[in-house]
């Protein structure tokens, strides 16, 4: 979808185990912030970020904790143009979970969805449990971009999103405005009110 | 699961998900459980594989229908009134940002076995064969009065007291004929039967106003209805997301979930030998078999087709009302149709629904005059559902139980049930005029 400013809007979803750093990664990317003790996601699971150089506006969906008991709704994947699957390089289990999420996306998601694998907490390399080689090989096999990131020290975070934005398929021609799509707002604009039947 | 909550919600139907979302936004600690491994309960939209599992277990859908995941077949077909209470709740909670809506192409009513367009503009009304010339003038006067009538003013207006006089008396005052009465009562006020005639006129006048404000709510719409892309099943998911964003915990696939009572009051829910405690429990009737009574039955047919409904101007989405008198019944028959334009079916496939309140012991036969309008049907599934209502208001036993989804064509009774439940739970009404609570939280 192209908005009036010529920006391509793209839905981006985050997936990964609890505590892998999904929210930290997004907050670093969108707001340039990092908190050592990021609370489990509450109240801010829908962020947007404009990347002017790529003419892309990402609508970023966080899981809102619904991944916890495997109760993520199918609407979460619906229409997503890109996905970032996050694991914690110090936690082998989170890497297995990431692989499950990739499988789930291949099953449920849009077949043209771009996927990036982010091995987060790269600043904790001393306690590393997943080798870079193992993850890179897996990403290669499954057609995912791969980065080791640190939301804390701001390593390769921007790169993950910039790379996805650059590779987004572009609409081939200017799309005609969808005539029947509706934006629900508080009140109808006064100018659009018309008289009803028979009056 | 062994924790304390403020509220536990059972079932992820639309009503339960809205309540869950509203309570989480209010700051309550909510646990939301479903016995199924999918969202939506009765208000889910099913893909082909799920549809066959439900209606034809052991068989597989024919290849000619296309990919299973391209289908979103509603189990309770309804449209949203564009200016109705559900839209107000969607805007109030900002849940609209998770959804995309399109208007419904057309609205028709069957009259003397002919399908006529419900007039959407003054011009269409003047041209409509539904009304004779003299009758048009009377209808114009009647509708003009309704349009000026202010529901917030309880005093008589223009010499008429709609709080006191019956709708039948109001029709008589404007001397409109029987066919017009049928048209106004069923195609505009959207009553499912004629019980409203001898009740005060005010509620019906409000329903007519709702029809027109819905028609003009968005520019360029040809019907008062809107419908979400990918089907109604998106609605409960969107409200569940709202609840989760505000801290609600979700657990699906808990087939043994059961309410725990102490001294006649609900105190929690147990599943797989774990118990979650809560101050109150909310849920659909299926989780409270001893606390509900059956009120009626609705029969619904879901039909997969490879063409639009004949005589609807090739509409990609449409509603057709068969008023009770036209089909010699007590309650109306509704036909709904959606297609690939709302992403509920693959390209060049249509899904039509025919539904009504059951009146006889042969419910499927009752749909026949609706089914006859559809033309060739590729696959048909028929389901009869029992409607339940709670025996009490929940204040004593702390069980706040929703009503089933009735035969009405839109979500007004659904939204009103939710608003009523909210008021009973929180002790105050939901202020829909209040500024959207979540806007301050997003960027």
Interface residues (C-beta under 8 A of the other chain):
Chain A: X30 X31 X41 X42 X43 X44 X45 X46 X47 X48 X64 X65 X66 X68 X69 X70 X71 X73 X74 X75 X76 X78 X179 X180 X181 X182 X184 X185 X186 X188 X189 X192 X193 X194 X195 X196 X197 X198 X199
Chain B: X39 X87 X90 X91 X96 X97 X98 X100 X101 X102 X103 X119 X120 X121 X122 X124 X125 X136 X139 X140 X143 X144 X147 X212 X215 X216 X217 X218 X219 X220 X221 X226 X230 X234 X237 X238 X240 X241 X244 X245 X246 X247 X249 X250 X251 X252 X253 X341 X438 X441 X442 X443
